[in-house]
């Protein structure tokens, strides 16, 4: 596996002409996180998922340590897939990465326009908080993961699995916590922001500020739940994503 094939996973291929939704995982996450979403949207929507280096089958590769260079690499990897209507979905760190990847592609000659960007569980790029969880020791970082309920308890209780997961989590936290968003940055696609009503990583007011990062429309959807509301609210999330894609396609 090399080139773009290393970066992109397609769990459920669909017929040509279907809308493609490119999904960007959260900090410490991997492509497999979106397998259930891919199955739920198939066959009407074909899901492509980004696999970051340094985890699962790519764990022998060096981590991507900064958001903006990572966005450049993802945009390049998406080159062979730019033949169908497409939209982006990113959760947490993935929301920011999806936004920055969209910006790269808007500057890329010949890249098709993005129909919609759905950002989940993340405040707007230029909304700053003084966070440095990547500097915590292992116990502190594990406590943060537990607070967000982002990793199954079985993983946290297994020392061997923890050794595999924590480096990716720490790296990604460093990448997103040192990221500095441009308050003037905008994309041409409409943005839909999804958030849990008890999300410690973003308030509703912080999520609403995504409206300032698009030249097109903006809407906000608040779900019941915390940072990983989308795991427990999949039926609702799938319906909202479907609605966003249909609206973007003018249907």
N, C-alpha and C positions, 0 to 999 in steps of 0.2 A: 504494500500500500504506500503510495507516494503522492506528492503534489496535493491537488485539491481533494483527492480521494481520502487522504488522511484526515481532512478537516470536516468533511460533510458526511452525515449518516442519513440514509433514506430507508426507514423501517417498513413502509407500506407504499410501494410504487403505485402511481395512479395513471390513468390515461392522459395522453397529451391534451393540452388545452385546459386542464384543471388549474385552479389557482394554487400557487405554491406559497406555503407559509414557512419562512425560515425562523427557527427557534434558537435563542441564545440562552444557555444555562446560567445559573446563579454562581456566586463565588464558591469554589470547591465542587461545583456540580459537573456533570458529564452529560453526554448526549442521551444516555439511557433514561434520564429523568423524564424526557418528553415522549417516551414510547407509549404510555397510556393515552396521551393527548393525540398522538399520531393515529392510533387505532380508532379513537373516538371520532376524529374528523374525516377519516378515510370512508368512502372513496371520493367525496366531494372536494376535499382539499388534500393536497399532497404536502406532507410535512418534511422539511429538511432540517436537520439539527446539527449545529456546530459542535464539533468535538475539539476542545482546547488541548494543547500539548501538555504533557506532564501528568496524565491520569489515564486510568484503564489501559487500553491497548497502546496508548501513547505515553505511558509513564516513564519510558526511557528517554524521552525528549526533554530538553530544557523548557522550563516554564516561560510563558510570556509575562513579563514583569510590569508592563505599562499598557494602559488602555488604548491610547492613540496608535502606537505601532501595531498592537493586536488588531485593531480595526482595519488597518491597511492590509494585514495578512489575510484576514477573513474576506475582505472585499476581493482580493486576488483569487482566493480559493473558490469564491462563488462564481467566478468567470464562466465556467462551463455550464452553469445552471441558469444563465440569464436569457432563457428563450421563452419563458412562459410568464403570464401575469403573476406577480408575487407581492407578498407583504411580509413584514417582520414582526416577531413577538419576542420580547426579552423580559426575563424575570430578574429582579434585583440588580446585581452587577450587569447581568445580561441586557437589561433595559438600556443602560448607558452605552454598552458596547453596540447594541443594535442601532441606536441613534447615531453614534459616531461612524459606524459602518455605512449607514445611509448617507451621511455627509460625504464620505469618501466616494461612494458610487455616483452621487450627484455631480461630482467633479470629473468622473471618468467618462471619456468619450465612448459613445455606443452603448452604455449601460441603460437598460430599460428603466423607466420611472417606477418608483415604489408606489403601490396603491394605498398602503396604510401602514402605520407603525403602532403596535400595541405595546405599551410599557407597563410592566406589572411590578408592584411591590418596591417602587423606587421613587424617591423625590426627584424633582427636576435637576438637570445637570449643574446649573449654577447655584443651587441651594446647598449651602455649606453647613456641615456639622463638624465639630472637632472630635473625630473618632480615630483611634489608633489601636484597634484590637489586634492588628498584626504584630504589635510589639509585646503583647501579653505572653506569659509562659504557656505551656501546653494546657495546664489546668484552667487558666483564664480563657483561653480560646475555646476549650471544650464547654465551659460554662456559657459562653456566647452562643455556641451552636445549639446547646440545650434550650436556651432562652427563645431561640427562633423556631425550635422544633423542626430543624431542617435536615436532620440525620436520624435514621432509625436508632432507637436505643441499643439495639443489638450490636451496631457498629461501634457506638461509644463505649460499650462494655467489653469489646474485644480488642486487646492490646495490639495484636498483629494488624487488624484492620485499621485501627487508629493511626498506626505508624504510616500506613499507606495514604490515608485521607488527609491528615493534618498538614503535610507540606503543601498540598494543593490549596487547601483552605487558607493557610497563612499567606501564600503567595498572592492569591486572588484578593484577599482582604487588603494586602499592601497595595496592589494595583488600583483598586477602587478607592481606597482611602487617601491615596496620593494624587488621584485624578483631580484636575481643576477644570471644570466646565466653563465654556465661554458663554457669558450671559447674552451675547448677541447672536449666538449660533441658531440657525433655523433650517428646517428642511421643507420641501415643497409638499410632502405627503401629509394627510391629516393624521393626528395623533389621538389615540384613545388610551387613557390611563386607567388601570385596574388597581385596586388597593383593598386590603382587608381593613375592617373597621377597628381592629385592635393591633395593627401593625406597628411595632416599635421602631421600624426603620423609616417610616414616612407617615406624616400626618396628612389629612385630607388637604389642608392648605398648601403643604409642600408639593403634593401631587398635582394640585391645580396649576402650579406654576409651569407645568409642561406646556400650557397653552401659549406661553411666550416663545416657544421653540418651534413653531410651525407657521408657515404662510397659509395653510389651509385650515380646515375645521379642527375643533378639539371637543372631546367629551370625556366625562369621568364616570366610572362605575365603581361603587363601593359594595364590597361583599362582606358577609359575616365571616369573621375569622382573623387570624394573625398574619404573620409574614408569609406563611405557606398556605394561605387560604385555598389556593388553587388545587391542592391535593384533595381536600375534603369537599370542595365545591365544583368538582369537575363538570358535572352536567350543566350547571349555570355558566361556568367559564366557557365551555364549548359553545353554548348558545350565544353568548355575548360576542365571542370571536366570530362566529358565523354571521351574526348581524353586522358586525363591523366590516367584514369582507364583502358582504352583499351591498352594503351602503357605498363602500368604496368603488364597487364595480357598477354602481348605478342601477342595481336591481331592486 
